[in-house]
Amino acid sequence: MTPTELDVVRLVSEGLGNKDIAARLFMSHRTVQTHLTHVYSKLAVTSRVALAQEAARHG
């Protein structure tokens, strides 16, 4: 994953929504959605919950 994708995953794991993540990372919420789409594909997950679980497993 890219450094930005890792940042997005970390913030999702903290419970932030896309708009809050966008504000923290100084990007549009659509860009956050795009990063999440790429991460979901790379990790073969289909939801934020599954993403957070996968992130917790792998630190």
C-alpha positions in Angstrom: 0.0 0.0 0.0 1.0 3.6 -0.5 1.8 5.8 2.4 -1.5 7.7 1.8 -3.5 4.5 1.7 -1.9 3.5 5.0 -2.9 6.9 6.5 -6.5 6.4 5.3 -6.6 2.9 6.7 -5.3 4.1 10.1 -8.0 6.8 10.3 -10.7 4.4 9.2 -9.5 2.1 12.0 -9.9 5.0 14.4 -13.5 5.3 13.4 -13.4 8.5 11.3 -15.7 9.0 8.3 -14.6 9.9 4.8 -15.3 13.6 5.3 -13.3 13.7 8.6 -10.4 11.7 6.9 -10.5 14.1 4.0 -10.2 17.1 6.3 -7.3 15.5 8.3 -5.4 14.6 5.1 -6.2 17.8 3.2 -7.9 16.0 0.3 -11.5 15.7 -1.1 -13.8 13.1 0.3 -13.9 11.6 -3.3 -10.1 11.1 -3.1 -10.6 9.3 0.2 -13.2 7.0 -1.5 -10.7 6.3 -4.3 -8.0 5.3 -1.8 -10.5 3.1 0.0 -11.5 1.4 -3.3 -7.8 0.6 -4.0 -7.2 -0.6 -0.4 -10.4 -2.8 -0.5 -9.1 -4.4 -3.7 -5.6 -4.9 -2.4 -6.7 -6.5 0.8 -9.7 -8.3 -0.7 -12.2 -6.8 1.8 -15.6 -5.3 1.2 -16.4 -3.1 4.1 -14.9 -0.6 6.6 -15.4 -3.1 9.4 -13.4 -5.8 7.5 -10.8 -3.3 6.7 -10.4 -2.3 10.3 -10.2 -6.0 11.4 -7.5 -6.7 8.7 -5.6 -3.6 9.8 -5.7 -4.7 13.5 -4.5 -8.2 12.5 -1.5 -6.8 10.6 -0.7 -3.8 12.8 
